[in-house]
Amino acid sequence: MKQPARAAGSRDRESIPRKTPATAVVTAAAQAASARLVIDPIGYVRSSFLAKVEAGRQPAAVRGAAARIELLPGRHFEHALEDLIGWERLWVIFWFHHNNGWRPKVLPPRSTTGRKGVFATRAPHRPNPIGLSAVRLVGIEGLTVHIEDADMLDGTPVLDIKPYVAYTDSHPGAASGWLAAATTDGAPPPDPQPAWRVALEPLAQEQVAWIGEHDTLDLAGRIVSTLTLGPEPHPYRRIRRLPEGMLLAVKDWRVKFSVRGREARVLRIDSGYRTAQLAGGADPALEVHRAFVARWPRSGRPSPAPDER
Ligand SMILES: C[S@@+](CC[C@H](N)C(=O)[O-])C[C@H]1O[C@@H](n2cnc3c(N)ncnc32)[C@H](O)[C@@H]1O
C-alpha cells in the first residue's frame, strides 16, 4: 500500500482536502499556533467496508465483522506487537481519513432529541478526526493483526494500538448523557438492522445495469446496503423526503424511491449534476452523466442533493 509523504504541516486541519494524506498534521488548539503535532500512521485497516454507509456505527453494531490491521514494515513494529497475544480486546486509534471537515453540532443516528455537540458524540466529524474502537483481537501473523468487530473503512490509517484493560477501561454503570433519553430498559436502542426489502422497478433496473457498465460505482449494491437498513430520512445516510417521494444520494447519483409497508421500491435514477454543470468540462465522470441524461432525460425538476454527511 502506498505510504503517503510526511505532511508539511503549516495548514489548518480544515484546509486539508478530502482523502487527506494519512500522515496528518494535528493543530492543537490549546497550544501556540507554531506548536504542531505530527502523527505518522503505523499501518492501515483492511476491511470489507468501502463506503461510510456500509460500516457499523460502533464495534457492537458489527459484531464478528472481520478486518485486519497491516502494520508498516521497517519500523520495528514486530517487536512492538510482542506480548499483545492474550489480550482479548484492543483499542484501535485511527484517523477518519474520509472526512472533509468537522461540525460543532452533529445529528447522531440514535439521537431522539436533535443535534448534539460533537464532543458529546462519537461522530467522525471532529476537529481532529480521530476514531477510537475497542475491537476483538483474533490473532497476529507477522505485521498483520487480525481483528473482529471493526467499524472502520477499508484503508483507514491506524495511529496506535493499545490493549483494552477491563479493570480500568470498563465502567458499565456509567451515565450516558443524552443517549439515556433514547434508552429503553437501560439498553440503548439497537442500530438499524437489515430488515427492509428493496425492490427495483424495471426502469431503475435498466438504469442501474447501464450505470454498472459505464461507472466504477456498484450503485445497485450501495442502494440495497443502504435501504435494507431502512428508508428514514437522515443526513448521515443521505436520505431525504421530497414532496413526491423519497430521495437517496449515492455519490453523484440520485435515487428516487417510495415506501410501502417495509419495502423500499426504487423508481428511477437521476444524475446528481445540474444541467449547467453537465454543459461544460472534460471530466470523464461528466461524460458518463451526459450520456445517461441523453438516454434518460430528467423526470422533472433536478433532484436536490441531500445534505452531505
Ligand atoms: C460513529 S463512528 C465511530 C468510530 C469509533 N468507534 C469511535 O467511536 O471513534 C463509525 C462510523 O465512522 C465512519 N468511518 C469509519 N471509518 C472511517 C474513515 N476512515 N473515514 C471516515 N469515516 C469513517 C463509518 O461511517 C462508521 O459507521
The ligand as a Tripos MOL2 file, in Angstrom:
@<TRIPOS>MOLECULE
LIG
   27    29     1     0     0
SMALL
NO_CHARGES

@<TRIPOS>ATOM
      1 C1        -19.6520    6.6840   14.5320 C.3       1 LIG1
      2 S1        -18.0150    6.3090   14.0190 S.3       1 LIG1
      3 C2        -17.3880    5.5200   15.4700 C.3       1 LIG1
      4 C3        -15.9530    5.1470   15.2910 C.3       1 LIG1
      5 C4        -15.2540    4.7650   16.5630 C.3       1 LIG1
      6 N1        -15.8090    3.5570   17.1450 N.3       1 LIG1
      7 C5        -15.3000    5.9140   17.5540 C.2       1 LIG1
      8 O1        -16.1510    5.8880   18.4400 O.co2     1 LIG1
      9 O2        -14.4880    6.8340   17.4160 O.co2     1 LIG1
     10 C6        -18.2040    4.9520   12.9290 C.3       1 LIG1
     11 C7        -18.5210    5.4210   11.5520 C.3       1 LIG1
     12 O3        -17.4270    6.1480   11.0640 O.3       1 LIG1
     13 C8        -17.3680    6.0340    9.6580 C.3       1 LIG1
     14 N2        -15.9880    5.7270    9.3120 N.ar      1 LIG1
     15 C9        -15.2920    4.6010    9.5850 C.ar      1 LIG1
     16 N3        -14.0390    4.7110    9.1190 N.ar      1 LIG1
     17 C10       -13.9330    5.9460    8.5710 C.ar      1 LIG1
     18 C11       -12.8850    6.6500    7.9350 C.ar      1 LIG1
     19 N4        -11.6760    6.1200    7.7680 N.pl3     1 LIG1
     20 N5        -13.1380    7.9060    7.4880 N.ar      1 LIG1
     21 C12       -14.3530    8.4600    7.6570 C.ar      1 LIG1
     22 N6        -15.3850    7.8440    8.2360 N.ar      1 LIG1
     23 C13       -15.1880    6.5820    8.6890 C.ar      1 LIG1
     24 C14       -18.3300    4.9320    9.2400 C.3       1 LIG1
     25 O4        -19.4510    5.5460    8.6430 O.3       1 LIG1
     26 C15       -18.7260    4.2970   10.5650 C.3       1 LIG1
     27 O5        -20.0680    3.8760   10.5390 O.3       1 LIG1
@<TRIPOS>BOND
     1     1     2 1
     2     2     3 1
     3     2    10 1
     4     3     4 1
     5     4     5 1
     6     5     6 1
     7     5     7 1
     8     7     8 2
     9     7     9 1
    10    10    11 1
    11    11    12 1
    12    11    26 1
    13    12    13 1
    14    13    14 1
    15    13    24 1
    16    14    15 ar
    17    14    23 ar
    18    15    16 ar
    19    16    17 ar
    20    17    18 ar
    21    17    23 ar
    22    18    19 1
    23    18    20 ar
    24    20    21 ar
    25    21    22 ar
    26    22    23 ar
    27    24    25 1
    28    24    26 1
    29    26    27 1
@<TRIPOS>SUBSTRUCTURE
     1 LIG1         1 GROUP 0 **** ****
